[in-house]
């Protein structure tokens, strides 16, 4: 299974559209969003996708975003921290602005992958048994070029894609 992972879109609809196009071209079947969509109006761009959304600290209308994600159906869900099983892999998804919660997830040894955002910087490192990945940012004051990543659950490979 190919999964697209993105974060910190900050209502940048142009970047979201381009990311969805590139994810589709790579065969992605699901999108994990590590937070800071910022407003519910951006959720409509994910119509037709299964979207897992971890709330971010810049989400102005978090309740509306969660409701919009839930209305997508197709197995979509939202929450502060999300735990998933995909093809035998255990995955945690969160924004990462609560450093204590991020550290706890990483150090727990419970996950194959912990995906997070918040810093607007790409990250890919192994800590114990856990691979910790920040796909980078797609909006606002990104400190690097806009990017997201894709996870191939069969090979466990991560590919970063710059816009």
C-alpha positions as CSV (number, residue, x, y, z in Angstrom):
1,X,0.0,0.0,0.0
2,X,1.2,3.5,-0.8
3,X,0.3,6.2,1.7
4,X,0.9,9.9,1.2
5,X,1.9,11.8,4.4
6,X,1.7,15.6,4.6
7,X,1.6,18.3,7.2
8,X,1.3,22.0,7.9
9,X,-0.7,22.9,4.8
10,X,-2.0,26.2,6.4
11,X,-4.8,26.5,3.8
12,X,-2.3,26.6,0.9
13,X,-4.8,25.1,-1.6
14,X,-2.4,25.3,-4.5
15,X,0.1,23.1,-2.7
16,X,-2.6,20.8,-1.5
17,X,-4.0,20.3,-5.0
18,X,-0.5,19.7,-6.4
19,X,0.3,17.2,-3.6
20,X,-2.9,15.3,-4.2
21,X,-2.1,15.1,-7.9
22,X,1.5,13.8,-7.2
23,X,0.2,11.4,-4.6
24,X,-2.4,10.0,-7.0
25,X,0.3,9.6,-9.7
26,X,2.4,7.5,-7.3
27,X,-0.5,5.2,-6.5
28,X,-1.4,6.5,-3.0
29,X,-4.5,5.0,-1.5
30,X,-4.7,7.0,1.7
31,X,-3.5,10.4,3.0
32,X,-2.2,11.0,6.5
33,X,-2.2,14.7,7.5
34,X,0.0,15.7,10.5
35,X,-2.0,18.8,11.3
36,X,-2.2,22.5,10.8
37,X,-4.7,22.5,8.0
38,X,-5.8,25.7,9.7
39,X,-9.5,25.8,8.5
40,X,-12.2,23.4,7.5
41,X,-12.6,24.9,4.0
42,X,-9.4,23.0,2.9
43,X,-10.9,19.6,3.9
44,X,-13.1,19.6,0.7
45,X,-10.0,19.2,-1.4
46,X,-9.6,15.7,0.1
47,X,-13.0,14.5,-1.1
48,X,-12.7,11.0,-2.5
49,X,-9.7,10.1,-0.3
50,X,-9.4,8.3,2.9
51,X,-7.9,11.0,5.2
52,X,-6.5,10.5,8.7
53,X,-6.1,13.9,10.3
54,X,-4.2,14.8,13.5
55,X,-5.2,18.2,14.8
56,X,-2.5,20.9,14.9
57,X,-1.9,23.9,17.1
58,X,-2.8,26.4,14.4
59,X,-6.2,24.9,13.5
60,X,-8.5,27.9,14.1
61,X,-11.7,25.9,14.0
62,X,-10.6,22.4,15.1
63,X,-14.2,21.2,15.8
64,X,-15.3,22.2,12.3
65,X,-12.2,20.5,10.7
66,X,-12.9,17.3,12.6
67,X,-16.5,17.4,11.5
68,X,-15.6,18.0,7.9
69,X,-13.1,15.1,7.9
70,X,-15.7,12.8,9.4
71,X,-18.1,13.8,6.6
72,X,-15.6,12.6,4.0
73,X,-16.6,9.1,5.0
74,X,-14.4,6.4,3.3
75,X,-12.8,5.5,6.6
76,X,-11.6,9.0,7.3
77,X,-11.0,10.0,10.9
78,X,-9.5,12.8,12.9
79,X,-8.2,13.3,16.4
80,X,-5.3,14.7,18.4
81,X,-3.3,11.5,18.1
82,X,-4.1,8.7,15.8
83,X,-2.9,5.1,15.9
84,X,-3.2,2.9,12.8
85,X,-2.3,-0.5,11.6
86,X,-1.5,-0.7,7.9
87,X,-0.2,-4.0,6.3
88,X,1.1,-5.2,9.7
89,X,2.8,-1.9,10.5
90,X,1.9,0.1,13.6
91,X,1.7,3.9,12.9
92,X,1.3,6.9,15.2
93,X,0.2,10.2,13.6
94,X,0.3,13.5,15.5
95,X,1.1,17.1,15.0
96,X,4.1,17.2,17.4
97,X,3.5,20.6,19.1
98,X,3.3,18.7,22.4
99,X,6.9,17.6,22.6
100,X,6.2,15.4,25.7
101,X,3.5,13.4,23.7
102,X,5.7,13.1,20.7
103,X,8.7,11.9,22.8
104,X,6.4,9.4,24.6
105,X,5.2,7.9,21.3
106,X,8.7,7.6,19.9
107,X,10.2,6.1,23.0
108,X,7.3,3.7,23.7
109,X,8.6,1.2,21.2
110,X,5.0,0.6,20.2
111,X,5.3,1.9,16.7
112,X,7.1,1.1,13.5
113,X,6.5,4.7,12.3
114,X,5.7,8.0,14.1
115,X,4.7,10.7,11.7
116,X,4.5,14.3,12.9
117,X,4.7,17.9,11.7
118,X,4.9,21.3,13.5
119,X,8.6,22.1,12.8
120,X,8.1,22.7,9.1
121,X,11.4,20.7,8.6
122,X,11.8,17.3,7.0
123,X,12.9,14.6,9.3
124,X,13.7,10.9,8.8
125,X,15.5,9.1,11.6
126,X,15.4,5.9,13.5
127,X,15.1,6.0,17.3
128,X,15.1,2.5,18.7
129,X,12.7,0.4,16.6
130,X,10.7,3.5,15.5
131,X,11.2,5.4,12.3
132,X,10.4,9.1,13.0
133,X,9.3,11.1,10.0
134,X,8.2,14.7,9.4
135,X,7.2,15.2,5.8
136,X,8.0,18.9,5.9
137,X,5.5,21.7,5.3
138,X,3.2,22.7,2.4
139,X,2.2,26.1,3.6
140,X,2.9,29.2,5.7
141,X,6.5,30.0,6.6
142,X,8.2,26.7,5.5
143,X,11.8,26.7,6.5
144,X,12.6,24.4,3.5
145,X,11.0,23.9,0.1
146,X,7.5,22.6,0.3
147,X,7.4,18.8,0.6
148,X,5.5,15.7,1.6
149,X,6.4,12.0,1.6
150,X,5.0,8.7,0.6
151,X,5.3,5.4,2.5
152,X,5.4,2.1,0.7
153,X,4.1,-0.3,3.4
154,X,5.5,-3.3,1.6
155,X,9.1,-2.1,1.4
156,X,8.9,0.3,4.3
157,X,10.6,2.9,2.1
158,X,9.9,6.6,2.5
159,X,10.2,9.0,-0.5
160,X,10.3,12.7,0.1
161,X,8.7,14.7,-2.8
162,X,9.4,18.4,-3.1
163,X,6.9,20.7,-4.9
